[in-house]
Every structure is written in C-alpha cells, then in structure tokens.
Amino acid sequence: MFFIYQLFTIIIILISPFFIVYRILKNKDDKIRFLEKFSIYSKQRGAGKLIWFHGASVGEILSIIPIIYKYENNNKIQKILITSSTLSSSEILKKFTFKKTIHQFYPIDNFYLTNKFLNFWRPNLAIFVESEIWPSMFNSLERKKIPLILLNARITKKTFDKWIKFKKFSQNIFNKITIAYPQNTETKFFLKKLNVKKIDFIGNLKFIENKYYKSDYISKRLNNEFKKYNIWIAASTHRTEEDFCLKSHVEMKKKTNKLITIIIPRHVYRVSEIISQIKNLNLKFMLHSSKIKNLKNIDIYIVDTFGESNKFYKIASSVFLGGSLISRGGQNPLEPARYGAKILHGPNIDNFKDVYKLLDSLNISKKINSSRELISSIDFKKDKTKGMKIKKLGVIIFKKTIKEIDKFINNEIKKT
C-alpha cells in the first residue's frame, strides 16, 4: 500500500507545476516561494537545536503562536521552523515579530522530498498540529529517529472512516507518532483504534488566548464610528451563508435602526462574489481596505484583509460563525467567545462538538436554523464575564502543553 502511495505522490509531483501555476493565477499560491514545496530553500538552518511545528493553515498556525513565543525565549532552542500549506497562513505569520522563527511551505509528501527536507532542516523534534497526517513524512521521521508529536489532534468520524478502510496501512502510519494529544474525547477513541502508541489528554489549544497580534485593535477612528451603530458579525462565511446573512440583514433593517452587518469571509479572494450579492439586494457596502471610514448609509462592511477577525470580535456583541449552515463542520468559536460575544451557528458543527457543548453550558452559544431564528437571537450588548472563564481554562491548557513539550526538549538536550 505504501508503494502505491509513493507512485501516487510521484504523479502529483509531475502534474503539480500546472496546478501551482493555476493557483498562482488565482492568488492562492506564492509565485516566488512555491519552490519550497519541492524542498528547495533560500533560507539556512543555522547551528543548534531546532523545533519544527507544522500546521495546515491559518487556524492551526494561530493556535500555536503562544507556544512559539514561549520557545522564542527559551535559550535551549536556537531555531524554530514553522511549515504550512497555504498562502493565507504565510500571510498571517507576517503579522508577528520573531527572533529565531522562520516559515517555509510544507513539501509534497513524497519519500524523496521528505527526506530532502529532513536532511536540510535536521529537526530535533517534530510537532504536527490537528489533522496533519502525512505517510511519507512520518515514515522518514521514524527512520531518522526524530520524535513526532501530534498536538491538539483532531480526527472526525468522516476522516476516521476513510483511514480505517485501509486499516493495516493506516495503523502502520499512526503507529509512527511518538505521542498524540487529542483535543476531544472522540479523537482519543479514534487514535486508539488507529494504533497510536501513546495518548494523553491536555485540552484544546484553541482555548489559549493569543496575545501576540502586532495590531490587536481596529483604529480608534473606526471604533468610534462603529459605536454609533448596531453591529453584528458574520465570520468565516461561505457563499450560501453570505446570501443567508445578507437577506437576514434586509429583514432586520426593517426594525433595527443604524444597522451594520460586518462580513468576514472565510476566503478573502471571494470578495468580488460577495459584492455582487450585495448589489443584487441594493445594499450599500464598504471595504475594510478602503481609506474612507465614514459609515453613513452603509449596510455591509466587508473585511477584505487577512488576519483581521480578532480585531472585530472585540467590538461585536453577536457573531454568526460560518461553515455551520453547510457541511463544513463549523469554525472555532473560542476567539469571539473569549471577548464576550454571543455565538450563533448552524447545525453543522461536527469539528467543534466538545467546544460547543461547553459554550452551550455557559449560555454563550446558540444554534439557529433559519433567518427568523438568527434575527431574534442577535443581541447588541456584550457580556465579558463569560469570556473570562474561557481565558482561565486557556491558561491551564497552555501550562500543561509547555510541560509536555519540555519533556521532549530536555530529553534531546541530554543526548548532546
């Protein structure tokens, strides 16, 4: 089975230049740094101990930023490498200032490229985040005797069913994980079935507050403008969800004066589609990237820049989270909840069932199935006391996580 997988990755390498060109034209890939996906690097490793963190995209990368900063100030570590697969994740990392951390794009999962990657970077410890399971890389890490941590591991029932179809192959891959730290009880069960050697539960990393944004607030001028209006946010939205929220805005506007809906789309490159939807409803809009910040007569405010969600969550009392009215499993509700916002979501929240169970018990989140339910559930007053409970839990999880990673770091130091 592994041989077949390698043949598949060779085919991927052969067709990838065409695919990458297409992605560059669609602004989904970096036109200069795409060579990193073929293990061709312009940066140097340097001497000393190196920890390697890998996360697929923005959500995974943001969840480990507090951990990265902790080890930025650890003299036992000389270099930190972060890899990811998406352009948006590389853009978000530009918002942080690092002393010894560098970012590279993750290579195609072929045995030749993964070995080339490991020979170049020579990590002392590999930490993969959430659902990143790569057979070739895991095999190469084991052969080179590099410890592999699966941090904040997440496996959905749908994903598990796919892996278990190839049980022997899958168990062989998952067995190469040194230790896994699942983010929920369902994942813990699946990891056992997939033959992970050691599993320990420390909690969901996304409870940890990220304090390290360069600019954590919207401008004072814009904030003062928003204070004049009744605002709510529709975040991480997809096409049908934007249509749902825009039509809800039209209905809400009949009874709510000075109403502004802030839309933060899941994918920024779709802004032109959203604008077309807005125009079809004869609504007026403004882009966040616009220099003009007079909100008079504005219906919809579109956040068309990367990594801005956190700023807007701080000023909103109600946030609808996308990916939940369609079959995407929902989005992480902890960031807006941390700031005291009421979380509204559709029925599809499989990716965050345990988190929503907690938020439901704190009366922070609420499921909506229709535009009428959304409209009746939106509040314009914030309760920050509920957010403090989440922050306290995040501190506990952060300390546990560092303690576990330190065990591996100290063990690596003993070897030298």
C-alpha beads as a LAMMPS data file, in Angstrom:
LAMMPS data file: protein, C-alpha beads

416 atoms
415 bonds

1 atom types
1 bond types

-500.0 500.0 xlo xhi
-500.0 500.0 ylo yhi
-500.0 500.0 zlo zhi

Masses

1 110.0

Atoms # bond

1 1 1 0.000 0.000 0.000
2 1 1 2.834 2.381 0.850
3 1 1 4.393 1.643 -2.567
4 1 1 1.117 2.593 -4.283
5 1 1 1.001 5.782 -2.218
6 1 1 4.520 6.682 -3.371
7 1 1 3.556 6.144 -7.013
8 1 1 0.627 8.468 -6.420
9 1 1 2.922 11.164 -4.966
10 1 1 5.227 10.876 -8.000
11 1 1 2.230 11.567 -10.243
12 1 1 1.398 14.565 -8.031
13 1 1 4.933 15.906 -8.497
14 1 1 4.668 15.549 -12.279
15 1 1 1.364 17.417 -12.555
16 1 1 1.986 19.890 -9.719
17 1 1 3.704 22.585 -11.881
18 1 1 0.451 23.043 -13.835
19 1 1 -1.589 23.041 -10.646
20 1 1 0.730 25.549 -8.944
21 1 1 0.610 27.912 -11.944
22 1 1 -3.192 27.769 -11.760
23 1 1 -3.102 28.531 -8.011
24 1 1 -0.685 31.429 -8.539
25 1 1 -3.033 32.927 -11.139
26 1 1 -5.863 32.582 -8.606
27 1 1 -3.719 34.216 -5.882
28 1 1 -3.760 31.003 -3.858
29 1 1 -0.021 30.325 -4.050
30 1 1 3.195 32.321 -3.718
31 1 1 4.763 32.987 -7.138
32 1 1 8.259 33.185 -5.637
33 1 1 8.267 30.718 -2.749
34 1 1 6.458 27.800 -4.442
35 1 1 9.829 26.037 -4.836
36 1 1 9.756 25.337 -1.097
37 1 1 7.068 22.736 -1.835
38 1 1 9.776 20.857 -3.755
39 1 1 12.226 21.117 -0.812
40 1 1 14.236 23.904 -2.471
41 1 1 15.066 26.548 0.129
42 1 1 16.566 30.028 0.165
43 1 1 16.996 30.223 3.949
44 1 1 19.592 28.452 6.071
45 1 1 19.071 26.288 9.134
46 1 1 21.951 27.505 11.271
47 1 1 23.518 25.634 14.192
48 1 1 21.914 24.333 17.382
49 1 1 18.636 22.727 18.399
50 1 1 15.650 23.182 16.080
51 1 1 11.979 22.535 16.864
52 1 1 9.704 22.087 13.880
53 1 1 5.987 22.934 14.031
54 1 1 3.636 22.098 11.164
55 1 1 0.035 23.231 10.718
56 1 1 -2.074 23.134 7.575
57 1 1 -3.451 26.656 7.501
58 1 1 -4.399 29.791 9.451
59 1 1 -6.381 28.186 12.282
60 1 1 -3.702 25.641 13.142
61 1 1 -0.909 28.212 12.928
62 1 1 -2.692 30.741 15.138
63 1 1 -3.334 28.061 17.772
64 1 1 0.417 27.508 18.277
65 1 1 1.586 31.151 18.238
66 1 1 1.635 31.438 22.081
67 1 1 3.746 28.261 22.188
68 1 1 6.106 29.629 19.537
69 1 1 6.683 32.779 21.591
70 1 1 7.335 30.708 24.706
71 1 1 10.192 28.930 22.913
72 1 1 11.389 32.135 21.281
73 1 1 12.552 32.993 24.810
74 1 1 13.986 29.552 25.584
75 1 1 17.791 29.503 25.339
76 1 1 17.794 25.721 24.927
77 1 1 16.306 26.198 21.444
78 1 1 18.328 28.023 18.778
79 1 1 15.872 27.818 15.874
80 1 1 12.144 27.310 15.335
81 1 1 10.758 26.228 11.976
82 1 1 7.082 26.630 11.097
83 1 1 5.697 24.988 7.972
84 1 1 2.222 25.285 6.499
85 1 1 0.482 24.579 3.210
86 1 1 -1.473 27.722 2.368
87 1 1 -0.703 31.250 1.231
88 1 1 -3.075 32.694 3.845
89 1 1 -1.089 31.063 6.661
90 1 1 2.176 32.564 5.395
91 1 1 0.492 35.974 5.209
92 1 1 -0.805 35.737 8.773
93 1 1 2.690 34.974 10.077
94 1 1 3.910 38.306 8.704
95 1 1 1.859 39.959 11.435
96 1 1 4.186 38.589 14.119
97 1 1 7.736 39.584 15.034
98 1 1 10.086 36.642 15.632
99 1 1 13.756 36.470 16.588
100 1 1 14.569 32.883 15.695
101 1 1 11.453 31.557 13.969
102 1 1 11.192 31.137 10.202
103 1 1 8.370 29.971 7.949
104 1 1 8.584 27.628 4.972
105 1 1 5.945 25.907 2.871
106 1 1 5.429 22.208 3.546
107 1 1 6.846 19.895 0.853
108 1 1 4.855 17.499 -1.297
109 1 1 4.588 14.238 0.655
110 1 1 6.916 12.158 -1.485
111 1 1 9.688 9.992 0.043
112 1 1 12.449 11.825 -1.879
113 1 1 11.198 15.321 -0.972
114 1 1 10.510 14.491 2.683
115 1 1 13.998 13.032 3.112
116 1 1 15.495 16.056 1.387
117 1 1 13.503 18.306 3.744
118 1 1 14.672 16.477 6.871
119 1 1 18.302 16.309 5.710
120 1 1 18.296 20.075 5.187
121 1 1 16.486 21.203 8.358
122 1 1 17.524 18.361 10.712
123 1 1 14.788 18.984 13.321
124 1 1 15.322 17.660 16.832
125 1 1 11.581 17.459 17.418
126 1 1 8.602 17.491 15.028
127 1 1 5.231 18.775 16.237
128 1 1 2.290 18.356 13.866
129 1 1 -0.955 20.163 14.658
130 1 1 -4.514 18.801 14.487
131 1 1 -5.256 16.654 11.396
132 1 1 -1.920 16.691 9.579
133 1 1 -1.158 13.031 8.844
134 1 1 1.436 12.524 6.088
135 1 1 2.603 8.917 5.434
136 1 1 5.911 9.696 3.692
137 1 1 6.988 12.305 6.240
138 1 1 6.002 10.118 9.192
139 1 1 7.974 7.241 7.708
140 1 1 11.028 9.463 7.170
141 1 1 10.829 10.857 10.717
142 1 1 10.763 7.360 12.185
143 1 1 13.734 6.216 10.104
144 1 1 15.741 9.225 11.265
145 1 1 14.591 8.653 14.881
146 1 1 13.084 12.127 15.220
147 1 1 10.323 12.277 17.886
148 1 1 6.900 13.118 16.453
149 1 1 4.160 14.792 18.494
150 1 1 0.618 15.126 17.161
151 1 1 -0.570 18.180 19.090
152 1 1 -4.211 19.171 19.511
153 1 1 -5.065 16.140 17.389
154 1 1 -8.432 16.172 15.671
155 1 1 -10.000 13.311 13.732
156 1 1 -13.649 13.457 12.735
157 1 1 -15.854 10.407 12.213
158 1 1 -15.781 11.071 8.468
159 1 1 -11.970 11.165 8.426
160 1 1 -11.691 8.085 10.643
161 1 1 -13.959 6.099 8.316
162 1 1 -11.630 6.914 5.415
163 1 1 -8.493 5.864 7.296
164 1 1 -9.981 2.642 8.652
165 1 1 -10.840 1.426 5.123
166 1 1 -7.094 0.836 4.753
167 1 1 -6.643 -0.437 8.301
168 1 1 -3.203 -2.061 8.069
169 1 1 -1.694 0.852 6.132
170 1 1 -3.289 3.437 8.425
171 1 1 -2.286 1.727 11.658
172 1 1 1.272 1.475 10.380
173 1 1 1.311 5.253 9.741
174 1 1 -0.329 6.281 13.022
175 1 1 1.961 3.942 14.960
176 1 1 4.887 6.178 13.975
177 1 1 3.516 9.000 16.172
178 1 1 5.532 9.166 19.395
179 1 1 2.647 10.675 21.375
180 1 1 -0.684 12.280 20.488
181 1 1 -2.566 14.908 22.464
182 1 1 -6.207 14.840 21.263
183 1 1 -8.403 17.914 21.586
184 1 1 -11.559 15.916 22.340
185 1 1 -12.767 12.524 23.567
186 1 1 -13.960 11.381 20.122
187 1 1 -10.488 11.870 18.635
188 1 1 -8.929 9.994 21.562
189 1 1 -11.120 6.988 20.745
190 1 1 -10.238 7.111 17.039
191 1 1 -6.499 7.416 17.744
192 1 1 -6.616 4.244 19.848
193 1 1 -8.338 2.402 17.001
194 1 1 -5.650 3.656 14.610
195 1 1 -2.862 2.205 16.759
196 1 1 -1.223 5.341 18.200
197 1 1 1.307 4.132 20.785
198 1 1 0.765 6.780 23.459
199 1 1 -2.140 9.187 24.002
200 1 1 -2.551 11.870 26.656
201 1 1 -5.294 14.476 27.031
202 1 1 -4.385 18.075 27.923
203 1 1 -7.267 20.020 26.343
204 1 1 -7.928 22.074 23.221
205 1 1 -5.180 24.570 22.300
206 1 1 -7.758 26.933 20.887
207 1 1 -8.831 27.811 24.426
208 1 1 -5.440 29.539 24.780
209 1 1 -5.583 33.285 24.268
210 1 1 -3.342 34.648 21.517
211 1 1 -1.939 37.972 22.772
212 1 1 0.658 38.446 20.087
213 1 1 -1.011 40.249 17.205
214 1 1 1.010 43.322 16.189
215 1 1 -2.146 45.386 15.937
216 1 1 -4.839 43.907 18.118
217 1 1 -7.476 46.608 17.752
218 1 1 -9.218 48.388 14.920
219 1 1 -8.290 52.052 14.629
220 1 1 -9.703 54.420 17.243
221 1 1 -11.438 56.389 14.499
222 1 1 -13.162 53.312 13.065
223 1 1 -14.094 52.074 16.537
224 1 1 -15.724 55.421 17.314
225 1 1 -17.650 55.187 14.051
226 1 1 -18.954 51.693 14.858
227 1 1 -20.122 52.853 18.306
228 1 1 -22.762 54.941 16.563
229 1 1 -24.352 51.822 15.042
230 1 1 -25.919 48.486 15.935
231 1 1 -23.413 45.975 14.583
232 1 1 -23.139 42.218 14.325
233 1 1 -20.630 39.980 12.572
234 1 1 -20.911 37.130 10.084
235 1 1 -17.478 35.460 10.117
236 1 1 -15.773 32.606 8.245
237 1 1 -18.672 32.588 5.810
238 1 1 -19.134 30.713 2.544
239 1 1 -21.256 31.742 -0.439
240 1 1 -24.667 30.406 0.618
241 1 1 -24.108 31.640 4.172
242 1 1 -23.371 35.153 2.968
243 1 1 -26.582 35.097 0.984
244 1 1 -28.392 33.938 4.133
245 1 1 -26.863 36.723 6.258
246 1 1 -27.434 39.453 3.670
247 1 1 -31.110 38.569 3.332
248 1 1 -31.363 38.483 7.126
249 1 1 -29.852 41.967 7.189
250 1 1 -32.558 43.200 4.810
251 1 1 -35.272 41.868 7.147
252 1 1 -33.557 43.097 10.303
253 1 1 -33.139 46.560 8.853
254 1 1 -36.930 46.988 8.832
255 1 1 -36.977 47.028 12.650
256 1 1 -33.421 47.994 13.626
257 1 1 -32.103 51.490 13.025
258 1 1 -28.467 52.181 12.181
259 1 1 -27.736 48.524 11.458
260 1 1 -24.406 47.394 10.007
261 1 1 -23.510 43.794 9.216
262 1 1 -19.772 43.097 9.193
263 1 1 -18.852 40.221 6.875
264 1 1 -15.517 38.448 7.342
265 1 1 -15.437 35.801 4.576
266 1 1 -13.618 32.508 5.053
267 1 1 -11.685 33.212 1.846
268 1 1 -10.697 36.813 1.092
269 1 1 -10.313 36.161 -2.642
270 1 1 -14.111 35.756 -2.852
271 1 1 -14.802 39.421 -2.057
272 1 1 -15.901 40.205 -5.627
273 1 1 -18.599 37.499 -5.358
274 1 1 -19.871 39.000 -2.108
275 1 1 -20.013 42.463 -3.649
276 1 1 -22.179 41.071 -6.471
277 1 1 -24.538 39.529 -3.916
278 1 1 -24.767 42.851 -2.054
279 1 1 -25.510 44.811 -5.224
280 1 1 -28.259 42.372 -6.165
281 1 1 -30.008 43.292 -2.904
282 1 1 -29.486 47.036 -3.474
283 1 1 -27.432 47.377 -0.300
284 1 1 -24.529 49.760 0.228
285 1 1 -21.141 48.447 1.287
286 1 1 -17.640 49.478 2.299
287 1 1 -14.358 47.551 2.136
288 1 1 -12.085 47.495 5.177
289 1 1 -9.141 48.223 2.866
290 1 1 -10.804 51.492 1.825
291 1 1 -9.209 54.676 3.180
292 1 1 -12.624 56.297 3.638
293 1 1 -14.124 55.332 7.003
294 1 1 -17.390 57.276 7.068
295 1 1 -20.055 54.644 7.718
296 1 1 -23.035 56.865 6.974
297 1 1 -25.676 54.967 4.948
298 1 1 -23.508 51.814 4.898
299 1 1 -25.305 48.458 5.242
300 1 1 -22.464 45.973 4.870
301 1 1 -18.841 46.335 5.959
302 1 1 -16.592 43.739 4.261
303 1 1 -13.309 42.776 5.905
304 1 1 -11.202 42.088 2.807
305 1 1 -7.812 41.707 4.532
306 1 1 -6.036 38.743 6.174
307 1 1 -5.989 38.152 9.918
308 1 1 -8.414 40.879 10.976
309 1 1 -11.116 38.752 12.624
310 1 1 -9.666 39.099 16.112
311 1 1 -9.913 42.901 15.996
312 1 1 -13.568 42.914 15.052
313 1 1 -14.582 40.232 17.557
314 1 1 -13.624 42.688 20.287
315 1 1 -16.303 45.185 19.288
316 1 1 -19.186 42.826 18.469
317 1 1 -21.843 41.513 20.820
318 1 1 -23.117 38.813 18.430
319 1 1 -21.164 36.713 15.920
320 1 1 -22.550 34.221 13.427
321 1 1 -19.876 31.655 12.537
322 1 1 -19.934 30.160 9.062
323 1 1 -19.159 26.679 7.850
324 1 1 -22.106 25.620 10.010
325 1 1 -25.046 26.054 7.627
326 1 1 -23.192 23.930 5.075
327 1 1 -21.350 20.631 5.504
328 1 1 -18.007 22.070 6.663
329 1 1 -18.243 21.188 10.350
330 1 1 -18.215 24.770 11.619
331 1 1 -15.415 27.089 12.736
332 1 1 -13.607 27.669 16.023
333 1 1 -15.952 29.702 18.281
334 1 1 -13.462 30.347 21.075
335 1 1 -11.931 33.583 19.806
336 1 1 -15.167 35.602 19.645
337 1 1 -16.467 33.883 22.793
338 1 1 -13.327 34.961 24.641
339 1 1 -14.352 38.577 24.108
340 1 1 -17.858 38.052 25.463
341 1 1 -19.662 37.749 22.134
342 1 1 -22.747 35.612 21.750
343 1 1 -22.017 32.844 19.227
344 1 1 -24.656 31.896 16.662
345 1 1 -24.173 28.895 14.401
346 1 1 -25.960 26.460 12.152
347 1 1 -26.467 22.726 12.857
348 1 1 -23.210 21.518 11.232
349 1 1 -20.588 21.843 13.999
350 1 1 -19.013 18.368 13.980
351 1 1 -15.471 19.771 14.107
352 1 1 -16.131 21.519 17.426
353 1 1 -18.780 19.409 19.181
354 1 1 -16.961 19.313 22.535
355 1 1 -16.261 23.052 22.441
356 1 1 -19.871 23.926 21.695
357 1 1 -21.022 21.591 24.458
358 1 1 -19.037 23.731 26.905
359 1 1 -20.215 27.016 25.389
360 1 1 -23.820 25.841 25.490
361 1 1 -23.462 25.097 29.208
362 1 1 -22.235 28.676 29.723
363 1 1 -25.082 30.110 27.605
364 1 1 -22.529 31.590 25.217
365 1 1 -23.575 29.807 22.017
366 1 1 -26.874 29.121 20.293
367 1 1 -27.899 27.051 17.280
368 1 1 -30.008 28.724 14.593
369 1 1 -31.751 27.044 11.665
370 1 1 -33.497 29.926 9.947
371 1 1 -33.224 33.615 9.194
372 1 1 -36.001 34.281 11.694
373 1 1 -34.055 32.494 14.448
374 1 1 -30.897 34.407 13.559
375 1 1 -32.650 37.778 13.704
376 1 1 -34.357 37.037 17.029
377 1 1 -31.092 35.769 18.568
378 1 1 -28.839 38.728 17.777
379 1 1 -28.002 40.889 20.796
380 1 1 -26.307 44.268 20.779
381 1 1 -24.947 44.065 24.353
382 1 1 -21.837 42.119 25.338
383 1 1 -21.198 40.009 28.471
384 1 1 -17.419 39.854 29.038
385 1 1 -17.673 37.876 32.296
386 1 1 -18.389 34.683 30.348
387 1 1 -15.274 35.197 28.259
388 1 1 -13.110 35.278 31.394
389 1 1 -13.994 31.652 32.155
390 1 1 -12.579 30.615 28.791
391 1 1 -9.383 32.619 29.345
392 1 1 -8.732 30.922 32.707
393 1 1 -9.131 27.476 31.170
394 1 1 -6.761 28.515 28.369
395 1 1 -4.016 29.369 30.882
396 1 1 -4.239 25.881 32.408
397 1 1 -4.052 24.181 28.988
398 1 1 -1.087 26.349 27.944
399 1 1 0.934 25.395 31.040
400 1 1 0.188 21.688 30.539
401 1 1 1.204 21.870 26.865
402 1 1 4.552 23.538 27.592
403 1 1 5.257 20.999 30.338
404 1 1 4.722 18.118 27.895
405 1 1 6.840 19.623 25.098
406 1 1 9.613 20.450 27.588
407 1 1 9.956 16.746 28.393
408 1 1 10.996 16.050 24.798
409 1 1 13.256 19.097 24.581
410 1 1 15.093 18.164 27.778
411 1 1 15.483 14.598 26.529
412 1 1 17.027 15.845 23.258
413 1 1 19.463 18.061 25.168
414 1 1 20.612 15.085 27.256
415 1 1 21.676 13.338 24.031
416 1 1 24.315 16.023 23.335

Bonds

1 1 1 2
2 1 2 3
3 1 3 4
4 1 4 5
5 1 5 6
6 1 6 7
7 1 7 8
8 1 8 9
9 1 9 10
10 1 10 11
11 1 11 12
12 1 12 13
13 1 13 14
14 1 14 15
15 1 15 16
16 1 16 17
17 1 17 18
18 1 18 19
19 1 19 20
20 1 20 21
21 1 21 22
22 1 22 23
23 1 23 24
24 1 24 25
25 1 25 26
26 1 26 27
27 1 27 28
28 1 28 29
29 1 29 30
30 1 30 31
31 1 31 32
32 1 32 33
33 1 33 34
34 1 34 35
35 1 35 36
36 1 36 37
37 1 37 38
38 1 38 39
39 1 39 40
40 1 40 41
41 1 41 42
42 1 42 43
43 1 43 44
44 1 44 45
45 1 45 46
46 1 46 47
47 1 47 48
48 1 48 49
49 1 49 50
50 1 50 51
51 1 51 52
52 1 52 53
53 1 53 54
54 1 54 55
55 1 55 56
56 1 56 57
57 1 57 58
58 1 58 59
59 1 59 60
60 1 60 61
61 1 61 62
62 1 62 63
63 1 63 64
64 1 64 65
65 1 65 66
66 1 66 67
67 1 67 68
68 1 68 69
69 1 69 70
70 1 70 71
71 1 71 72
72 1 72 73
73 1 73 74
74 1 74 75
75 1 75 76
76 1 76 77
77 1 77 78
78 1 78 79
79 1 79 80
80 1 80 81
81 1 81 82
82 1 82 83
83 1 83 84
84 1 84 85
85 1 85 86
86 1 86 87
87 1 87 88
88 1 88 89
89 1 89 90
90 1 90 91
91 1 91 92
92 1 92 93
93 1 93 94
94 1 94 95
95 1 95 96
96 1 96 97
97 1 97 98
98 1 98 99
99 1 99 100
100 1 100 101
101 1 101 102
102 1 102 103
103 1 103 104
104 1 104 105
105 1 105 106
106 1 106 107
107 1 107 108
108 1 108 109
109 1 109 110
110 1 110 111
111 1 111 112
112 1 112 113
113 1 113 114
114 1 114 115
115 1 115 116
116 1 116 117
117 1 117 118
118 1 118 119
119 1 119 120
120 1 120 121
121 1 121 122
122 1 122 123
123 1 123 124
124 1 124 125
125 1 125 126
126 1 126 127
127 1 127 128
128 1 128 129
129 1 129 130
130 1 130 131
131 1 131 132
132 1 132 133
133 1 133 134
134 1 134 135
135 1 135 136
136 1 136 137
137 1 137 138
138 1 138 139
139 1 139 140
140 1 140 141
141 1 141 142
142 1 142 143
143 1 143 144
144 1 144 145
145 1 145 146
146 1 146 147
147 1 147 148
148 1 148 149
149 1 149 150
150 1 150 151
151 1 151 152
152 1 152 153
153 1 153 154
154 1 154 155
155 1 155 156
156 1 156 157
157 1 157 158
158 1 158 159
159 1 159 160
160 1 160 161
161 1 161 162
162 1 162 163
163 1 163 164
164 1 164 165
165 1 165 166
166 1 166 167
167 1 167 168
168 1 168 169
169 1 169 170
170 1 170 171
171 1 171 172
172 1 172 173
173 1 173 174
174 1 174 175
175 1 175 176
176 1 176 177
177 1 177 178
178 1 178 179
179 1 179 180
180 1 180 181
181 1 181 182
182 1 182 183
183 1 183 184
184 1 184 185
185 1 185 186
186 1 186 187
187 1 187 188
188 1 188 189
189 1 189 190
190 1 190 191
191 1 191 192
192 1 192 193
193 1 193 194
194 1 194 195
195 1 195 196
196 1 196 197
197 1 197 198
198 1 198 199
199 1 199 200
200 1 200 201
201 1 201 202
202 1 202 203
203 1 203 204
204 1 204 205
205 1 205 206
206 1 206 207
207 1 207 208
208 1 208 209
209 1 209 210
210 1 210 211
211 1 211 212
212 1 212 213
213 1 213 214
214 1 214 215
215 1 215 216
216 1 216 217
217 1 217 218
218 1 218 219
219 1 219 220
220 1 220 221
221 1 221 222
222 1 222 223
223 1 223 224
224 1 224 225
225 1 225 226
226 1 226 227
227 1 227 228
228 1 228 229
229 1 229 230
230 1 230 231
231 1 231 232
232 1 232 233
233 1 233 234
234 1 234 235
235 1 235 236
236 1 236 237
237 1 237 238
238 1 238 239
239 1 239 240
240 1 240 241
241 1 241 242
242 1 242 243
243 1 243 244
244 1 244 245
245 1 245 246
246 1 246 247
247 1 247 248
248 1 248 249
249 1 249 250
250 1 250 251
251 1 251 252
252 1 252 253
253 1 253 254
254 1 254 255
255 1 255 256
256 1 256 257
257 1 257 258
258 1 258 259
259 1 259 260
260 1 260 261
261 1 261 262
262 1 262 263
263 1 263 264
264 1 264 265
265 1 265 266
266 1 266 267
267 1 267 268
268 1 268 269
269 1 269 270
270 1 270 271
271 1 271 272
272 1 272 273
273 1 273 274
274 1 274 275
275 1 275 276
276 1 276 277
277 1 277 278
278 1 278 279
279 1 279 280
280 1 280 281
281 1 281 282
282 1 282 283
283 1 283 284
284 1 284 285
285 1 285 286
286 1 286 287
287 1 287 288
288 1 288 289
289 1 289 290
290 1 290 291
291 1 291 292
292 1 292 293
293 1 293 294
294 1 294 295
295 1 295 296
296 1 296 297
297 1 297 298
298 1 298 299
299 1 299 300
300 1 300 301
301 1 301 302
302 1 302 303
303 1 303 304
304 1 304 305
305 1 305 306
306 1 306 307
307 1 307 308
308 1 308 309
309 1 309 310
310 1 310 311
311 1 311 312
312 1 312 313
313 1 313 314
314 1 314 315
315 1 315 316
316 1 316 317
317 1 317 318
318 1 318 319
319 1 319 320
320 1 320 321
321 1 321 322
322 1 322 323
323 1 323 324
324 1 324 325
325 1 325 326
326 1 326 327
327 1 327 328
328 1 328 329
329 1 329 330
330 1 330 331
331 1 331 332
332 1 332 333
333 1 333 334
334 1 334 335
335 1 335 336
336 1 336 337
337 1 337 338
338 1 338 339
339 1 339 340
340 1 340 341
341 1 341 342
342 1 342 343
343 1 343 344
344 1 344 345
345 1 345 346
346 1 346 347
347 1 347 348
348 1 348 349
349 1 349 350
350 1 350 351
351 1 351 352
352 1 352 353
353 1 353 354
354 1 354 355
355 1 355 356
356 1 356 357
357 1 357 358
358 1 358 359
359 1 359 360
360 1 360 361
361 1 361 362
362 1 362 363
363 1 363 364
364 1 364 365
365 1 365 366
366 1 366 367
367 1 367 368
368 1 368 369
369 1 369 370
370 1 370 371
371 1 371 372
372 1 372 373
373 1 373 374
374 1 374 375
375 1 375 376
376 1 376 377
377 1 377 378
378 1 378 379
379 1 379 380
380 1 380 381
381 1 381 382
382 1 382 383
383 1 383 384
384 1 384 385
385 1 385 386
386 1 386 387
387 1 387 388
388 1 388 389
389 1 389 390
390 1 390 391
391 1 391 392
392 1 392 393
393 1 393 394
394 1 394 395
395 1 395 396
396 1 396 397
397 1 397 398
398 1 398 399
399 1 399 400
400 1 400 401
401 1 401 402
402 1 402 403
403 1 403 404
404 1 404 405
405 1 405 406
406 1 406 407
407 1 407 408
408 1 408 409
409 1 409 410
410 1 410 411
411 1 411 412
412 1 412 413
413 1 413 414
414 1 414 415
415 1 415 416
